[in-house]
Amino acid sequence: MKKAIIYKPSKSAMQSGTKKFNKWFLKFITKDKGTNPLMGWESSEDTLNELNIEFKTKELAINYAKKKKIDFELIEPRKRKTVKKSYADNFLK
């Protein structure tokens, strides 16, 4: 049985905007990674580990997984805590 995770990616510390982070992804989990005997690289015969499916909403991703009978784990994003302050606050303390 296929297993997947449904998640919303978080932004890296080098990014300030959140425009491209409103999408949900379904990523398959594979455990049969091995070492290629010829080159010594990590490889796998299962091509599902290369597949990331993008959805506009969480509900669409869940419905897709249920329709295709994929076991999934839902990872909810953490709420960002933003502190509003003005430029003048840098000089008042």
C-alpha positions as CSV (number, residue, x, y, z in Angstrom):
1,M,0.0,0.0,0.0
2,K,1.3,3.5,-0.9
3,K,1.9,5.9,1.9
4,A,2.1,9.7,1.5
5,I,2.3,12.9,3.5
6,I,0.2,16.0,2.7
7,Y,1.9,19.2,3.8
8,K,2.1,22.9,3.1
9,P,5.8,23.9,2.6
10,S,7.2,26.5,4.9
11,K,9.4,29.4,3.8
12,S,13.1,29.4,4.4
13,A,14.8,31.9,6.6
14,M,16.1,33.7,3.5
15,Q,12.6,34.6,2.3
16,S,10.4,37.3,3.6
17,G,7.3,37.0,1.4
18,T,4.6,34.3,1.6
19,K,3.1,34.6,-1.8
20,K,4.1,31.2,-3.2
21,F,3.4,29.3,0.0
22,N,-0.4,28.8,-0.4
23,K,-0.1,25.4,-2.1
24,W,-0.4,21.9,-0.6
25,F,1.8,19.0,-1.7
26,L,1.3,15.2,-1.6
27,K,4.6,13.5,-1.4
28,F,5.0,9.7,-1.4
29,I,7.1,8.0,1.3
30,T,9.4,5.2,0.2
31,K,11.6,3.1,2.4
32,D,13.5,0.9,-0.1
33,K,16.4,3.3,-0.8
34,G,19.7,1.5,-1.3
35,T,23.1,2.0,-2.6
36,N,23.9,1.6,-6.3
37,P,26.6,-1.1,-6.4
38,L,28.3,0.4,-9.5
39,M,28.7,4.0,-8.5
40,G,27.9,3.9,-4.7
41,W,25.1,6.5,-5.1
42,E,21.8,6.3,-3.2
43,S,19.2,4.9,-5.5
44,S,15.8,3.3,-5.5
45,E,13.7,1.2,-7.9
46,D,10.5,3.0,-6.7
47,T,9.9,6.1,-8.8
48,L,7.2,7.4,-6.5
49,N,9.8,9.1,-4.3
50,E,10.4,11.6,-7.1
51,L,6.7,12.5,-7.4
52,N,5.3,15.6,-5.7
53,I,1.7,16.5,-6.6
54,E,0.6,20.1,-6.1
55,F,-2.9,21.1,-4.9
56,K,-4.5,24.5,-4.4
57,T,-6.3,23.5,-1.2
58,K,-5.9,20.9,1.6
59,E,-9.3,19.4,0.9
60,L,-8.4,18.7,-2.8
61,A,-5.3,16.9,-1.6
62,I,-7.2,14.8,0.9
63,N,-9.9,14.0,-1.6
64,Y,-7.3,12.9,-4.1
65,A,-5.6,10.6,-1.6
66,K,-8.9,9.0,-0.6
67,K,-10.0,8.6,-4.2
68,K,-6.8,6.8,-5.1
69,K,-6.8,4.8,-1.8
70,I,-3.5,6.2,-0.6
71,D,-2.7,6.1,3.1
72,F,-1.7,9.6,4.1
73,E,-0.5,11.6,7.0
74,L,-1.6,15.2,7.2
75,I,0.9,17.7,8.5
76,E,-0.7,21.0,9.5
77,P,1.4,24.1,9.1
78,R,2.3,26.1,12.2
79,K,0.8,29.5,12.6
80,R,3.4,32.3,12.1
81,K,3.7,34.8,14.9
82,T,4.5,38.2,13.5
83,V,5.4,41.2,15.6
84,K,4.4,44.6,14.1
85,K,6.8,47.3,14.9
86,S,7.9,50.5,13.3
87,Y,11.3,51.6,12.2
88,A,11.4,54.2,15.0
89,D,11.4,51.3,17.5
90,N,15.0,50.6,16.6
91,F,16.1,53.9,18.1
92,L,13.8,54.1,21.2
93,K,15.3,51.3,23.2
